[in-house]
């Protein structure tokens, strides 16, 4: 019995020794895994998106007001408020970038451009027919019609052999238009639908239309009186001297784009938009007789002459093209 116990004890000791030894055991490889989401960038240190710039945008400068910016851009100040999602037209900041031209396409507008199938794609585009109607049968290629099999079984004879060796005789053209496929296919195909104007041609067409509209405006002098300041003399328009309360008339038909006193240096001001390019401005009025959005006719009384924001009674009159002052003498009739 003692020998058996010693044998069992030796076996246990040997087993424990074998389990405890790790000869030449390599450590398990460790793979470093990174999160697929990447590092979290602090919003404060993230670079800000560059502000839009270029044509159609304006950077606010010290002393600017939204009304003056609208005048310089030749736009309605209400449109600029809408384009830039401004809640308060008086709350604009220096170095703020504003859109001063209408967007090319309103946000959310569905794109309706047609998608043409590429010939290389091997797709055939067919119009959908009305429900219940069957699709038209595909045209049979020219020369594929066979009047009978060439390999028919006949008793051998010299005449049968000669007949088989003859080429197929061309079939006579059918009288009806539906069966005359061969003749119709030989004719030149009908001209394709006229190509739509490219997008690059649209601005040129719009400019041409705007120029035509500008030429169609009929002008008249907005007030009686002596011209005491000219465009050539450094003014942005012409100054016409007069008496307080004297009638100020619309120089051309259009719609009142602005009526107020929010532009420094112009006093009580009326701006009339005549076309998409042309507008006229009437400054230093004593009383304004029209409202924004009102349509006016040529020669209609829109204000009374005064000296608001001026040292003398006068009418300062401007014509602007795309927001830039131009010489009114080139538009007004000679006096």
C-alpha positions as CSV (number, residue, x, y, z in Angstrom):
1,X,0.0,0.0,0.0
2,X,2.8,2.3,0.8
3,X,4.4,1.7,-2.6
4,X,1.1,2.6,-4.3
5,X,0.9,5.9,-2.4
6,X,4.4,6.8,-3.3
7,X,3.7,6.0,-7.0
8,X,0.6,8.2,-7.0
9,X,2.4,11.0,-5.3
10,X,5.2,10.9,-7.8
11,X,2.8,11.0,-10.7
12,X,1.1,14.1,-9.3
13,X,4.4,15.9,-8.7
14,X,5.5,15.1,-12.3
15,X,2.2,16.4,-13.7
16,X,2.5,19.6,-11.7
17,X,6.0,20.2,-12.9
18,X,5.0,19.7,-16.5
19,X,2.2,22.2,-16.2
20,X,4.4,24.8,-14.5
21,X,7.1,24.8,-17.1
22,X,6.7,26.9,-20.3
23,X,9.8,26.2,-22.4
24,X,10.2,28.5,-25.5
25,X,6.6,29.7,-25.2
26,X,6.0,32.9,-27.2
27,X,3.7,35.6,-25.9
28,X,0.3,35.9,-27.6
29,X,0.3,38.6,-30.3
30,X,-1.4,41.8,-29.3
31,X,-3.3,43.8,-32.0
32,X,-4.0,47.4,-31.3
33,X,-7.4,48.4,-32.5
34,X,-8.6,52.0,-33.0
35,X,-12.1,53.2,-33.0
36,X,-13.7,53.6,-36.4
37,X,-15.1,56.9,-35.4
38,X,-11.7,58.5,-35.1
39,X,-10.6,61.2,-32.8
40,X,-13.1,63.8,-31.5
41,X,-12.1,67.2,-32.7
42,X,-12.8,70.1,-30.4
43,X,-15.3,72.4,-31.9
44,X,-13.3,75.4,-30.6
45,X,-10.1,74.2,-32.4
46,X,-11.8,73.1,-35.7
47,X,-11.1,75.4,-38.6
48,X,-14.0,77.6,-39.6
49,X,-15.5,77.2,-43.0
50,X,-14.4,80.0,-45.4
51,X,-17.0,82.7,-45.9
52,X,-18.3,82.9,-49.5
53,X,-16.9,85.7,-51.5
54,X,-16.8,87.1,-55.1
55,X,-19.5,88.3,-57.3
56,X,-22.9,88.4,-55.6
57,X,-21.4,88.8,-52.1
58,X,-20.6,91.9,-50.1
59,X,-18.5,92.2,-46.9
60,X,-19.9,94.7,-44.4
61,X,-17.7,97.7,-43.7
62,X,-17.8,100.2,-40.8
63,X,-20.7,102.6,-41.2
64,X,-22.7,100.5,-43.6
65,X,-26.4,100.0,-43.3
66,X,-28.4,97.4,-45.1
67,X,-30.3,100.0,-47.0
68,X,-27.1,101.5,-48.4
69,X,-25.8,98.1,-49.3
70,X,-29.0,97.4,-51.1
71,X,-28.7,100.7,-53.0
72,X,-25.2,100.0,-54.0
73,X,-26.1,96.5,-55.1
74,X,-29.2,97.6,-57.0
75,X,-31.4,95.3,-54.9
76,X,-34.4,95.5,-52.6
77,X,-33.3,95.5,-49.0
78,X,-36.1,93.1,-48.2
79,X,-34.7,90.6,-50.7
80,X,-31.2,90.8,-49.1
81,X,-32.9,90.1,-45.7
82,X,-34.5,87.0,-47.1
83,X,-31.4,85.7,-49.0
84,X,-29.3,86.0,-45.7
85,X,-32.0,84.9,-43.3
86,X,-31.7,88.1,-41.3
87,X,-34.1,88.5,-38.4
88,X,-33.3,92.2,-37.9
89,X,-32.2,94.4,-40.9
90,X,-30.4,96.7,-38.5
91,X,-28.3,93.9,-37.0
92,X,-25.4,93.5,-39.4
93,X,-21.8,93.4,-38.3
94,X,-18.5,94.5,-39.7
95,X,-16.8,91.8,-41.8
96,X,-20.0,90.0,-42.1
97,X,-20.5,88.5,-45.7
98,X,-23.9,89.1,-47.2
99,X,-25.4,87.7,-50.4
100,X,-26.5,90.7,-52.5
101,X,-27.5,88.8,-55.7
102,X,-30.4,86.3,-56.0
103,X,-29.4,82.6,-55.7
104,X,-29.1,80.6,-58.9
105,X,-31.7,78.2,-57.7
106,X,-34.0,78.3,-54.7
107,X,-33.1,75.7,-52.0
108,X,-35.3,72.6,-52.2
109,X,-36.2,73.1,-55.8
110,X,-36.4,69.7,-57.6
111,X,-34.0,69.2,-60.4
112,X,-36.0,68.6,-63.6
113,X,-33.1,68.1,-66.0
114,X,-33.7,65.1,-68.3
115,X,-31.3,62.2,-67.9
116,X,-30.2,60.8,-71.2
117,X,-29.4,57.1,-71.5
118,X,-25.8,56.5,-72.7
119,X,-25.5,54.5,-75.9
120,X,-22.6,52.6,-74.4
121,X,-24.9,51.4,-71.6
122,X,-26.8,49.2,-74.0
123,X,-30.1,50.5,-72.7
124,X,-33.1,51.2,-74.8
125,X,-35.4,53.9,-73.6
126,X,-39.1,53.6,-74.6
127,X,-42.0,55.7,-73.6
128,X,-44.6,54.1,-71.4
129,X,-47.9,53.4,-73.1
130,X,-51.3,53.8,-71.6
131,X,-52.5,51.0,-69.3
132,X,-53.9,48.0,-71.3
133,X,-52.0,48.8,-74.5
134,X,-49.4,46.5,-75.8
135,X,-45.9,47.6,-76.7
136,X,-45.3,48.1,-80.4
137,X,-43.5,45.2,-82.1
138,X,-39.8,45.7,-82.7
139,X,-38.9,46.5,-86.4
140,X,-37.5,43.5,-88.3
141,X,-33.9,44.2,-89.6
142,X,-33.5,44.7,-93.3
143,X,-32.8,41.6,-95.2
144,X,-33.7,39.2,-92.4
145,X,-37.1,38.2,-94.0
146,X,-37.1,34.7,-95.4
147,X,-39.9,33.3,-97.6
148,X,-39.0,29.7,-96.9
149,X,-36.2,27.4,-95.7
150,X,-33.3,26.9,-98.0
151,X,-32.7,23.4,-96.8
152,X,-36.0,21.8,-97.9
153,X,-35.9,18.2,-99.0
154,X,-36.5,17.5,-102.7
155,X,-35.9,14.6,-105.0
156,X,-32.6,15.0,-106.7
157,X,-32.7,16.5,-110.2
158,X,-30.8,19.0,-112.3
159,X,-33.6,21.5,-112.2
160,X,-34.0,21.3,-108.4
161,X,-30.2,21.8,-108.0
162,X,-30.2,24.9,-110.3
163,X,-33.2,26.4,-108.4
164,X,-31.5,26.0,-105.1
165,X,-28.3,27.7,-106.3
166,X,-30.2,30.8,-107.4
167,X,-29.9,33.8,-105.0
168,X,-33.1,35.1,-103.2
169,X,-35.0,37.5,-105.4
170,X,-35.5,40.9,-103.8
171,X,-39.1,41.3,-102.6
172,X,-41.1,44.1,-104.2
173,X,-41.8,47.1,-101.9
174,X,-45.2,46.9,-100.3
175,X,-47.7,49.5,-101.1
176,X,-48.7,50.2,-97.5
177,X,-46.5,52.3,-95.3
178,X,-46.4,49.8,-92.5
179,X,-44.8,47.0,-94.5
180,X,-42.3,49.2,-96.3
181,X,-39.7,48.7,-93.6
182,X,-36.8,48.2,-96.1
183,X,-37.5,51.4,-98.0
184,X,-38.1,53.5,-94.9
185,X,-34.9,52.3,-93.3
186,X,-32.8,53.3,-96.3
187,X,-34.1,56.9,-96.1
188,X,-32.1,59.3,-93.9
189,X,-33.4,59.5,-90.4
190,X,-35.5,62.4,-89.3
191,X,-33.6,65.3,-87.8
192,X,-33.3,65.1,-84.1
193,X,-35.0,67.4,-81.8
194,X,-33.3,70.8,-81.7
195,X,-30.7,70.9,-79.0
196,X,-31.6,72.8,-75.9
197,X,-29.5,75.8,-75.2
198,X,-26.5,75.1,-72.9
199,X,-26.5,76.5,-69.4
200,X,-23.5,78.7,-70.4
201,X,-25.7,80.4,-73.0
202,X,-28.4,81.4,-70.5
203,X,-26.5,84.3,-68.9
204,X,-25.9,85.8,-72.3
205,X,-29.5,85.5,-73.2
206,X,-30.6,87.0,-69.9
207,X,-28.2,89.9,-70.4
208,X,-29.5,90.5,-73.9
209,X,-33.1,90.5,-72.6
210,X,-32.1,92.9,-69.8
211,X,-30.5,95.3,-72.3
212,X,-33.6,95.3,-74.4
213,X,-35.7,96.1,-71.4
214,X,-33.4,98.9,-70.4
215,X,-33.7,100.5,-73.9
216,X,-37.5,100.3,-73.6
217,X,-37.7,102.6,-70.6
218,X,-39.1,106.1,-71.4
219,X,-37.4,108.8,-69.3
220,X,-38.4,112.4,-68.3
221,X,-36.9,115.0,-66.0
222,X,-38.0,114.4,-62.4
223,X,-38.4,118.1,-61.5
224,X,-38.3,121.6,-62.9
225,X,-35.3,123.8,-61.9
226,X,-31.8,124.6,-62.6
227,X,-29.1,121.9,-62.6
228,X,-26.6,122.9,-59.9
229,X,-24.6,119.6,-59.8
230,X,-23.6,117.2,-62.5
231,X,-22.3,113.7,-62.8
232,X,-19.1,115.0,-64.5
233,X,-18.6,117.3,-61.6
234,X,-18.1,114.4,-59.2
235,X,-21.7,113.8,-58.2
236,X,-23.3,110.3,-58.4
237,X,-26.2,112.0,-60.3
238,X,-27.6,115.5,-60.8
239,X,-28.7,118.1,-58.4
240,X,-31.8,120.2,-59.3
241,X,-32.5,123.3,-57.4
242,X,-36.1,124.2,-56.5
243,X,-38.6,125.4,-53.9
244,X,-39.8,123.5,-50.8
245,X,-42.9,121.5,-51.6
246,X,-42.2,121.5,-55.3
247,X,-43.4,118.3,-57.1
248,X,-41.0,115.5,-57.6
249,X,-42.1,113.2,-60.4
250,X,-41.2,109.6,-61.3
251,X,-38.7,109.8,-64.2
252,X,-40.0,106.5,-65.6
253,X,-42.6,103.8,-64.9
254,X,-41.7,101.2,-62.3
255,X,-42.2,99.9,-58.8
256,X,-41.1,101.7,-55.6
257,X,-38.3,99.6,-54.1
258,X,-37.5,101.9,-51.1
259,X,-39.2,104.8,-49.4
260,X,-37.6,106.1,-46.2
261,X,-34.7,107.8,-44.5
262,X,-32.4,104.9,-43.6
263,X,-29.6,105.8,-45.9
264,X,-27.2,108.5,-44.5
265,X,-26.6,111.5,-46.8
266,X,-29.8,111.0,-48.8
267,X,-32.5,112.2,-46.4
268,X,-36.0,111.2,-47.3
269,X,-35.3,108.9,-50.2
270,X,-37.4,107.2,-52.9
271,X,-36.0,104.5,-55.1
272,X,-37.9,103.2,-58.1
273,X,-36.9,100.0,-59.9
274,X,-37.6,100.2,-63.7
275,X,-36.0,97.0,-65.0
276,X,-33.8,94.2,-63.5
277,X,-30.8,96.5,-64.2
278,X,-32.1,100.1,-63.9
279,X,-33.3,102.0,-60.9
280,X,-33.7,105.7,-60.1
281,X,-33.2,107.5,-56.8
282,X,-34.8,110.8,-55.5
283,X,-33.2,112.3,-52.4
284,X,-33.6,115.1,-49.9
285,X,-37.4,115.2,-50.1
286,X,-39.6,117.0,-47.7
287,X,-42.4,114.6,-48.0
288,X,-42.7,111.1,-49.5
289,X,-46.0,110.3,-51.2
290,X,-45.5,106.6,-52.2
291,X,-45.0,103.3,-50.4
292,X,-42.7,100.4,-51.0
293,X,-44.1,97.9,-53.5
294,X,-46.3,100.5,-55.1
295,X,-46.3,100.7,-58.9
296,X,-45.9,104.2,-60.4
297,X,-46.3,105.6,-63.8
298,X,-44.0,108.0,-65.6
299,X,-44.6,111.6,-64.5
300,X,-46.5,110.6,-61.3
301,X,-45.9,112.8,-58.3
302,X,-44.0,110.7,-55.8
303,X,-42.6,113.3,-53.3
304,X,-42.2,117.0,-52.5
305,X,-38.9,118.7,-52.8
306,X,-37.1,119.6,-49.5
307,X,-33.7,119.7,-47.9
308,X,-33.7,116.7,-45.6
309,X,-30.0,115.8,-44.9
310,X,-29.0,118.8,-47.1
311,X,-28.1,122.4,-46.5
312,X,-30.3,123.7,-49.4
313,X,-33.6,122.8,-51.0
314,X,-32.8,120.5,-54.0
315,X,-33.5,117.2,-55.6
316,X,-30.6,114.8,-55.9
317,X,-31.4,112.5,-58.7
318,X,-29.5,109.3,-59.7
319,X,-29.9,106.5,-62.2
320,X,-28.1,103.3,-61.4
321,X,-27.4,100.3,-63.6
322,X,-26.8,97.1,-61.7
323,X,-26.3,99.2,-58.6
324,X,-23.6,101.5,-60.1
325,X,-24.3,105.2,-60.7
326,X,-24.4,106.2,-64.4
327,X,-24.7,109.6,-66.0
328,X,-28.4,110.6,-66.0
329,X,-27.8,113.0,-69.0
330,X,-27.3,109.9,-71.2
331,X,-30.9,108.8,-70.4
332,X,-32.9,112.0,-69.8
333,X,-34.2,114.0,-72.8
334,X,-32.5,117.3,-73.6
335,X,-33.9,120.3,-72.0
